[in-house]
Amino acid sequence: MQSTQMESLHIGNMIRAELKVQGRTITWFAKAIHTDRTNVYKILSKETIDLQLLIRISKLLHHDFLLECSKTIGVV
């Protein structure tokens, strides 16, 4: 995999962008995933994330982040 593909694959930024598209606040997101805002900011700052958490977030936001990652790295 080329480094430029990995550099563009920052899951926290992808989640943040989708929250913005949907008009969701950090407070809403924190409540929805049963955590506090501090942990949400930690999640959004990460380049990688636990797969189970990513699946939960994907379901919550009705957005397939796994597919988006696959497209970004050229698998799909």
C-alpha positions in Angstrom: 0.0 0.0 0.0 1.3 3.4 -0.9 2.0 5.9 2.0 -0.3 8.5 0.5 -3.2 6.1 0.8 -2.4 5.4 4.4 -2.0 9.1 5.1 -5.5 9.8 3.7 -6.9 7.0 5.9 -7.6 8.7 9.2 -10.7 7.2 10.7 -11.2 9.9 13.2 -11.3 12.5 10.5 -13.7 10.4 8.5 -16.1 10.1 11.4 -15.8 13.8 12.2 -16.7 14.6 8.5 -19.7 12.4 8.6 -20.9 13.9 11.8 -20.6 17.4 10.2 -22.5 16.2 7.1 -25.3 14.9 9.3 -25.4 18.0 11.4 -24.6 16.0 14.6 -22.9 17.6 17.6 -20.1 16.1 19.7 -22.6 16.0 22.6 -25.1 14.1 20.6 -22.5 11.6 19.5 -21.2 11.1 23.0 -24.6 10.4 24.4 -25.4 8.0 21.4 -22.3 5.9 22.0 -22.6 6.1 25.8 -19.4 8.0 26.6 -18.4 11.5 27.4 -17.2 14.3 25.2 -13.6 13.8 26.2 -13.6 10.3 24.9 -15.3 11.4 21.7 -12.5 13.9 21.1 -10.0 11.1 21.7 -11.8 8.9 19.1 -11.8 11.6 16.6 -8.1 12.3 17.0 -7.2 8.7 16.2 -6.0 7.4 12.9 -7.1 3.9 13.7 -10.0 2.6 15.8 -11.2 -0.7 17.3 -13.2 -2.6 14.7 -16.2 -3.3 17.0 -16.4 0.4 17.9 -16.2 1.3 14.2 -19.0 -1.1 13.4 -21.2 0.5 16.2 -20.4 4.0 14.9 -21.2 2.9 11.3 -24.6 1.5 12.4 -25.4 4.6 14.5 -24.6 7.0 11.6 -25.9 4.7 8.9 -22.6 5.1 7.1 -20.3 2.3 6.0 -16.9 3.4 7.2 -15.5 0.0 6.3 -16.5 0.4 2.7 -15.2 4.0 2.7 -11.8 2.7 4.0 -11.7 0.0 1.4 -12.4 2.5 -1.4 -9.7 4.8 0.0 -7.0 2.2 -0.2 -8.2 0.9 -3.5 -9.5 -2.5 -2.4 -13.0 -1.9 -3.8 
